[in-house]
Amino acid sequence: MIREKVEGKRYQHLIEFLATRCNRFAFVENRQLMDDEKLRLAFVDEIMAEIKDQIIDRKIQRQWETTILGESTAFVFYFHLNNVTTQFLKERSNSLFGWITPKLPEDLMFYQDDQCLLAACSHEGFFIVDENLWNSFNDA
């Protein structure tokens, strides 16, 4: 678990680095934080309009890599990680922890196939990352 604030050029570099090692990413919309689910999902649709063709799936889940919800659920949106989505991630935020409600969805996660290599918990200010990947990133 790492608490480093990855922002600015380091965030941009991290997203580019992850794009060379991962083929999917995801973010979360926690339903218990939604005052009006229909309105919030319309807002999320607006945010992801430019990458809607890159979506793989939207699942309702009680848990993901950094969080386990009790009775509540969240929408987890899965996307291909490619040049289009990499640019989207770099333009929408300037920080790994900048992905937080209400401005953006939360908790970015990056996968190579089914293996999660990095997962952020934005509101808690930490992320978990594959040790070899993190060492390679820091050495780059």
N, C-alpha and C positions, 0 to 999 in steps of 0.2 A: 504494500500500500504506500503510495507516494502522495505527499501533500503539496508538492511544488506547483506554483501558479505558472502554467505554461501559456505565455501570451506574447503578442507582438510577432516579431520575426521568428522566434522560437516556435510559436504555435503554427505559423505558416509552414515552416520547415517540417514540423512533426506531421502535419496533414499530408504534405508531399511525400515524406518518408513512408508513412503508413500506406499510401496509395501504391507504393512499389512492392509491398509485402502482404497486402490484404485485398480481398476481392468483394467484400461486402461491408456495409456499416449500418448502424441502426440508431434511432433515437426514440425517446419515450414521451408519451403524454399520459400523465397520471390522472385517472378519472376522478379521484377524490379531491383533486385540486380544481376541477372544472365547476364553475357556477352554472353554466349552461353548456352542456355537452355538444349540442348541435352547433351552437355559435363558435365554440372553441375549435371544433373539427373543421369548420369552414375557414377559420383563421389559419389553421395548420395547412389546409389545402392551398390557401393563398401563398403561404411561405414556401411550400414545396412545388409550386406551379411549374417552375423551370426544370424540375427534376422528376416530374410525375411519371415520365416514361421510363425512369430508372428504378421504379419501385418493384420489389420482389414480392413483398407480402406485408400485410398489416394484421397483427395477431393481438388477441386479448390475452394478457398474461398476469399472473399474480406475482411472478418473480422474474428477475433478469440478473445479470452478473453481479451487480452491486447492491441490489435491493430485494427484499422479500416483504410483500404486503400481507397484512392479515386477511381481512375479508374483502378488501377493495381490489380493483383490477386496474390495469393500464393498457393503453394501446401502444404496441411496439411496432414501429415502422422499419422495415428492412429494405435496403437499397443496394444496387450494384455500386461498387466503388470504382470509378473510372475518371477520365479527364473532366467530364461534365460535373459530376458530383464532388470531385475534389475542389474544383473552382467554387462551387456552391458553398462548401464548408469553409473555405478561406474567406469568402466574401461576406457571409452571414455573421461571423463572429471573429473577434481578434483574440480569443482566449478559449482554452479547453473548458474552463468553468463558466464561460459566457453563455453556454447552452443551458439556459434556465428559464423556467416559467416566470413571468408571463410573456416575455419578449420572444422567446424561442422554445422549442421542445427541449427536453432535458436528456442528460445521461448518454452521451455519445459512446458507442461501442464499435469496435473494429474487429472483423473476422477474416481469417483465411479459411474458407469453406466453413466448417462447423466449429472451428477452434477460435475462441475469443483471445485476441492478442493484446487489446487495450480496452478498458471499460472505465468511464468516468462517472463519478457521482457528484454532479455539479453542486447541488445545494449543501452537501457535506464537505466539499472542497478536497476530495481525494480521488485518485484513480489507481487501478490495478493494471499491471502491465507485465507481459512476458519478459522475464529477466534478460534473456539473450537479445530480444528486440530492443529493449531499453539501452542495453550496453552498446549495441550497434548504432543506435541513434545518437547517443552521447559521443561516440567515437567518430561519427561522420563529420 
